Amino acid sequence: MGALYVDAHCHVTTSVERQNVALKVPEVAIERCFMSNNTFDWHQVKCLGSSDQKGLSSIGFGVHPWYSHLYYTGEVPATAQGHYQQVLQGGSAEELEQVIAQLPPPTGLSEYIANEFDPARVCCVGEIGLDKLFRLPGNGFYQGDQRAPLGRVRVRIEHQVQIFKKLCALAVKHSLPVSVHCVKCPSLMYDLCKEHLLPHAGVKICLHSFTGSLETLESFWLAQFPHERLFVSVSRYINFKAVESGLQLLQKLPLKCVLTETDFTWDTTEPDRLLQELEFLVQQVAEAYQLDSPEVAKGAIYQNFQRFKGH
């Protein structure tokens, strides 16, 4: 099989109600990795790898920071309300209570891993990370089919760090790559990855839709992490809102570090849109590195993705 388009970081919709997911798959072959954000989408994601007869789907196991409040580490909390009062902050006391009233009993992260994680089925640990900007919606957590306005309640960064470190330890234990989300906390994320992941040669890191400064990328990530272990997956939606800034990001990266992604939900996005996003990104990679053709760029990205997965 020749080089395929790569969607290194994509999703299915988080839904409390739906039991089965139907993907909208483009006719053109795309190798993809579906990230899990939480317990709800995991029950959809975990079926995708085994049900894909063409072998194009890989899966990630993780807890996204937007859902990190739904999990606890350590001892079982005495009450759900007590757990949420400890890990949430912001807004009025009334708003906080209203949000907490919408939330399910929290899940023990260790128990969740023990019951659901299977290293034989999982390609990477993801999506995991930290987010200082996100605010919880009024219904308690983001659900693709149940929209609610964002409030002022946030997940404490200290709790996000606890969840992130636990999942980094999982990646280290099984020598799996990680796909990392980082918003508005570049120094903290770098320090955590340097401490918990860099010493372990078997763990590769993908900075998904990287939004940090080019100086941070160049002076810290690229200066300290072996380029064979560091990847940045670029998306049109985030990194190429302005084409020039997207090209500047690519030009700071060795080609061997580049992946492409949509970060879209494949069950709700039209197939033509998925393909258009990836075609656009491949064209930008070809331009940024002055390659002979988009086909050459596609081949390089495909090989990078195989290395990221450990193939």
Secondary structure, DSSP 8 states (H G I E B T S, - for coil): ----EEEEEEB----SS---------SS-EEEEE---SHHHHHHHHHHHHH-TTS-EEEEE---GGGGGGEE-SS--S-HHHHHHHHEE-S-HHHHHHHHHH----EEHHHHHHHH--TTT-SEEEEEEEESS---BTTSS--TTS---B-S-EE-HHHHHHHHHHHHHHHHHHT--EEEEEES-HHHHHHHHHHHTTT-TT--EEEET--S-HHHIIIIIHHHS-TTTEEEEEEHHHHTSSHHHHHHHHHHS-GGGEEEE---BTTTS-HHHHHHHHHHHHHHHHHHTT-S-HHHHHHHHHHHHHHHHT-
